[in-house]
Amino acid sequence: MRNFGPFDSFSDALKATCPLILSKPNATVVHLREQDPELALRVSTEYCAWLYYTPEHKYELSMLTDLSAPGSALRREASCLLPPNVDDPRYPPSSIKYIFLLHNHPFAGEISEKDIHLAATMANAHGLVSQLGNRQIPLSVVAFFTNSKDAHHPTCDGFHQYIPATRELMKWLSTERGWRSEKMGTVNWISATTFVITRE
C-alpha cells in the first residue's frame, strides 16, 4: 500500500517526504522544548515509513505509521514501530528493494541507539546494499528534523542518517543548492548487539 510517490530519484523523494512527515501532528515539538518540556515529551509523536524501489524503476513511500514501539512511553521518548516489510500487492515481495527507513525526530536530535539497532536489523533482513539497475544504494535509516519553532509551518532543515554498509553517521542540511552533507562519526560494532561511536 502506498500514500506518496512515485519519484524518479531518491533525492526527489527525500525533498518531498521531509516536509510531509514534519507537517504531521506533533511531529516536531521544538517550539515546546523551552516553554514546557514535560508537555513536549508527552505529546511528541514519531512517524515512520519505508522508501522503497519498485520493478517500475520508481521510488515510493509506504503508508506512514505512528504506532509506538513497546516501552517507549516508559522511556519517555517518541518511538515509531516500522513493519519490516512493505505491503504493495502490485509486486511480488521479493521484487521490492528497501532503501530508507524514514522517520522524524521531534526534538531535532541525532540518530539514536534505537535507530542504529533498527537499521542493523533491517539490513540483516533485506541486505546492506540494493542493486538498482547499474547503481548500488545502501540501506540506511533517516531522521528528518526542523529547527523551526513554528509548529504549523515547520521547515525541513535536514536529516540525520546512519548507513550500516559503511558504518557512517551523516548529517544532511537543506540548502538552496540541494542537500549538503557532513560526516558526524563512525559506528564501530564490538559485538552483534554492542557498539561505540567514534566522533569526527
Secondary structure, 3 states (H helix, E strand, C coil): CEEEEEECCHHHHHHHHHHHHHCCCCCCCHHHHCCCHHHHHHHCCCCEEEEEECCCCCEEEECCECCECCCCCCCCCCCECCCCCCCCCCCCHHHCEEEEEEEECCCCCCCCHHHHHHHHHHHHHHCCEEEECCEEEECEEEEEECCCCCCCCCCCCEEEEEECCCCEEEEEEEECCEEEEEEEEEEEECCCCCEEEEEC
